[in-house]
Amino acid sequence: MRHPEVVWAESRDKVFLTVELPDAKNPKVKLEPQGRFVFSALAAGGSEHELDLELFGGVDVGASKISVGLRHIIVVLQKEDHKWWNRLLKPDGRTPPYIR
């Protein structure tokens, strides 16, 4: 299993994720209110890429948006609580190298 590169940013009420996977085929995204983000897709060469992220906080699934483009997938997550997050992921420790 390979992980696509993810770039993230935030505002007080939103988290922005850019999943960098050019020419992704069959992208599947699952978002859970407690803050779990699951993504899978096939890369242009046919290799499977997956993400399963436990986010720092909860999200409003209905107000969040996902846009699939040719070069990347953009996800705008509406935070459940309008507060700054200390980091993207809930578990303490080192951030995986594929997340910037």
N, C-alpha and C positions, 0 to 999 in steps of 0.2 A: 504494500500500500504506500502510495506517495502522497505528500501533502502539498497543496498549492501554496504559493506565497500569499500572505494576507497583510494588508496595510490597514491600520485602524486609526481613528481619530474620534473625538467626542466633543459635544457641546453639553450644556447643563442638562438638556432633556433628551438628547439623541446620541447614539453610537453609530459611526459610519465604518463599514467594513468594505474593503475592495479586495475581492478574491481574484488574483491574477492568474488566469488560465485561458490563454488565447484559443479561439476556435473550440470551446468546450462543447461537447455533445452530450445530450441527455442529462442536463443539470437537474439535480433534485435538492431541494432545500426544505429542511424541517426546523421549525422554531417553536420552542415550548415556553410558556409564561414564566417558569422559574429561572429561565436564562440559559437554556441549552440550545445550541446552534449546531445542526448537523447538515453537512453538504457532501454531495458526491457528484462526480461527472467523469466523462472520458476525455482525455486530452486528444489533440489532433493526431498524435501517433498511436492512439488506441490504449495508452496506459491509464489505469484507473487512479483517480485522485480523490481523497476523502479528508474531511475535517469533522471532528466531534469536540466542540468547545463548550466547557462549562463557564459561562460568563460570570462576571463579578456580581451582577445584580439581575433582578427580574426585568422582563420586557413586556410591553403591550403588543401582543401578537397581531391584533386587528389593526393597529395604527402603524405597524412596521411595513416597510416596502422593499421589494426585491426587483431588480432590473438586470436582465441578462443581455449583455452586449457581445460584440465580436471578440473583444480582447480581454474582458473581465466581467465579473458579476459584482454589482454594487448592491449592498444591503444597508438600508437605513432602519435602525432599530429604535423604537420609541421606548425610552426608559420608563419603568414602572414608577420609580421615585425620581424626581427631578433634582438629582444630586450628582456631583462629580464622582467618578469612580477612581480609585487608587491605581487600578490597572485593568486590563481587559479580562483576564481570567480569574476565577474565584480561588483556585488552589494557590497556596503560597509556593514560592520556589522560583526557579529560573523560567523565564518565558521561552517557549520553543523557538528555535532559530528561523522558522518559516513565518513568524509573526513579527511585524515591524510597527 
